[in-house]
Amino acid sequence: MSSPPEQDSIRDLLQRVRTIGVVGLSDSPLRPSYGVSVYMQSHGYRIIPVNPNISQALGEKAYASLGDFPERIDLVNVFRRPEFVEGIVEQAILLKIPAIWMQEGVVDHRAAEKARRAGMFVAMDLCILKEHKRRFC
């Protein structure tokens, strides 16, 4: 009798997600947030820029905050310093966004625990591009 395959929660998440709100997305091709978002967009995800300092990126209108986007966001990808994460998580909880992804170098254990207690999927200190490539390319 064989055992069931190990569940991969990141794979499952990336298969469900369609719209990603990228907090801190830059419109500069030199920034990691831009490169990661281009990659994810090229793999079928809709990327919503969340940055009050730009008007658009990657062909999408930019929004000052997650709450300004009028449609459903499936995942928040955070490209901000750790001291900003808790506020982003609190906004995502209020909006009932099911998942938060903190990119490499973005670590806030208290905010992550708050998100988990609210029922959110949490990825922390991981690159979504690398995790996608590992599972699908």
Buried (B, 14 or more C-beta within 10 A) or exposed (E): EEEEEEEEEBBEBBEEBEBBBBBBBBBEEEBBBBBBBBBBBEEEBBBBBBBEEBEEBBEBEBBEBBEEBEEEBBBBBBBBEBEBBBEBBBBBBEBEBBBBBBBBEBEBEEBBEBBEEBEBBBBBEBBBBEBBEEEEE
